[in-house]
């Protein structure tokens, strides 16, 4: 993956998070809360990524798709670890509870 425009990626990330939170807002006991359903969010984001890169040279052949997916997996692992480390050191940026439906 090529060099990234950090100003654009920051603006885009903020917009995506805002859209996720807005779509997840609901009224609960007289208060507005957002239920972020991680499996559904991940499924949608994977679909968005697939649509965005489907016409790209980086995914033009099975071998280039594999290379793209391998690099994406490495970047995702690094990002997850960085978020976990930050949360462990500074706490989460907003109150949250994990609910695992059975």
N, C-alpha and C positions, 0 to 999 in steps of 0.2 A: 504494500500500500504506500502511496506516495506521501510526500510532506503535506501536512494538514494546515489549513487556515484556522488558527486557534480562535480568532475573534468570531468567525463564522460558526465553528463547532460549539463554542460556549453559548452563543445566541440560539443555536438550533437545539442544544441539549435543554436549555431553560424552557424553550417553547414546547418541546416534547413533554417534559415533566409537567408543565402547566396544563397541557391538554389531557394528560393522564389523570391528574388530580381533578380537573374540572369534570371529566367524564365519570369520575368515581365518587363525586359528591352526592350525599344523600342527607335527608333530615332524619335524625335519630333522637328521640326524647327531647325535642325542641331545640336541638343543636345541629349545626351542619358539620358533618364528618365525612371523611373520605375513606372508603374501604378499598385498599389497593390489593387487588387479587393477582398475585404474582404470576401464577400459571397462565392466566388469560393475558396479562400484559406481555409476558415473554412470547406467547404464541403470536400475538399481534405484531410485536416488534420483529420477530423472525420473518413474518410475512412481508413486512415493510422492507426489511433488508433484502430479502429475496427479490422483491419487485424492483427495487432501486438498482441492484447489481446485475439483474438478469440480462441486460443488454450490454454490459460492460465487457471490455477486452479481458479483464481479469477473471472472467467466468465463461469465456467463449468455448472452452473444451473441457472434457471431464478432468484432465490433469490440472488445468489452470483453476477449475472450480475447487479441486482438492487442495491446491496450494492456498487459495483464498480462504477456504474454510479452516485450514490448519492455522493460518496466521490470525484469523478472527478468533479462533478458540484460545490461542495464546494471549491475545490482547484482552479477551474477556476474563480469563483467569487472573491476569495481572490487575485488572480493574476491580474485580470482586475482592481480591486480597487487599487492595489499597483501601476500599470502602470499609472492609471489616477492621483493618488496622486503625483507621481513623475513628470509627465508632467505638472501638475498644479504648482508645486513648481519650477521646473527647465526648463520647456519648453520641446518641443519634440526634440529628438536627430537628426532630419533631417527635412528640410523644407517639408511641405505637404499641400495639399488642399483636402478637401472632395468634391467629385463630386457624386451627387445622380442622376442617370439617371431616367428620368420619363417614 
